[in-house]
Amino acid sequence: MALVNEHFLKLPNNYLFADIAKKVNAFRTTHPKADVISLGIGDVTQPLCPAVIEAMHRATDEMAQQGSFRGYGPEQGYDFLREAILKNDFLPRGIHLDISEIFINDGAKSDTGNIQELVRWDNSIGVTDPIYPVYIDSNVMIGRAGTVEDGRWSNVIYMPCTAENHFTPQIPDRRVDIIYLCYPNNPTGTVISKDELRKWVNYALRNDALIFYDAAYQAYIQDDAIPHSIYEIRGARKCAIEFHSYSKTAGFTGIRCGYTIVPKELTASTLTGERIPLNQLWYRRQCTKFNGTSYISQRAAEATYTPEGKQQIRATIDYYMRNAHHIKQTLTALGLEVYGGDNAPYLWVRTPRGEGSWRFFEQMLYDAHVVSTPGVGFGPSGEGYVRLTAFASQEQTDEALHRIERWLK
Ligand SMILES: *Cc1c(COP(=O)(O)O)cnc(C)c1O
């Protein structure tokens, strides 16, 4: 008899964005003439930049010719892209990586979900709360998260990030083996300073813990003092794996490409105390389960590092960040408490009268015809907040803000 992996059954059936879609559809059915604007989903809207498009056309033409056709590539990615990453994303910040520490992936979601395969099932995990759901759900699927009660998993240590602690998670007072950090943060749009990040690295080094650091939004950082990579902190190579993505940086949500850094100095212990380099384990894992990111996607990613590519993707990020500033200014002027949005495309808005997230979501939908994302969908500490994104077009963002203004005034 084939027995199912029952850990999957513990996952809540309701997927946040499916629940939102259901409520929006119900509204549309009863209000067929209403024009609904979404500031909800975390997907980009602006097209790929010309430098990327040209590179993809060139790569496609290569694939069409006998002499330049490419089949399977290296599982860990082509050197042309890995070298461009070293030179552009790390060297200018004084970070010297070896090319073998870079693994090209098909987007950061896969690797942030898969990385937990490298550690034993009984490690404890710690997450900032609210949080990108992939980190917990991927641990639930193999049984590491324990059982759920009131939206909390028994083997997960939650580190609340709320207005009360200025979205600065407190270092746990107990041992945590694996810590997930995401900065700039989805969903709160807040960032971490070098001093705060140093505390986490030191905690990990002291406790022989691992940090899985999601830097998917690093390109949105405007303030030069904010770290773009955890490897800007001394000692991080001994304790941290970092994830990057071209999805939000360059509009690759439909193209699929990103990369993961697994430093060679990074080790974890066997039960008998032998230190095992995780770089080798991840290489082995990828060679077995992953056959590489498409050549065309990797050429597209490489093009983001050309002078034109850099300038063009910067222009799109600036466009989204103008939306973010406009949302923050307008809602703050209306008396709302708004966080994030300065170094991230997300705004985290406190419900004005302490309403629950879902209630405020419905009010904004019914009274302003604007879709947000209920904060509680990202974890218990998200209750009492909604997330707005800066990814809509400028016109839609402006119109959504007009409606929210009219509604709240
Ligand atoms: C969007 C996002 C990613 C990137 O996902 P891809 O698979 O690269 O598209 C990773 N982490 C977070 C927190 C995100 O919001």
The ligand as an ORCA input file, in Angstrom:
! r2SCAN-3c Opt
* xyz 0 1
  C       9.025     37.242     -4.900
  C       9.865     36.663     -3.799
  C      10.900     35.784     -4.083
  C      11.289     35.468     -5.492
  O      10.649     34.400     -5.997
  P      11.052     33.862     -7.433
  O      10.843     32.394     -7.315
  O      12.496     34.213     -7.656
  O      10.154     34.501     -8.422
  C      11.667     35.273     -3.052
  N      11.424     35.632     -1.784
  C      10.456     36.494     -1.475
  C      10.276     36.893     -0.069
  C       9.637     37.019     -2.473
  O       8.651     37.862     -2.145
*
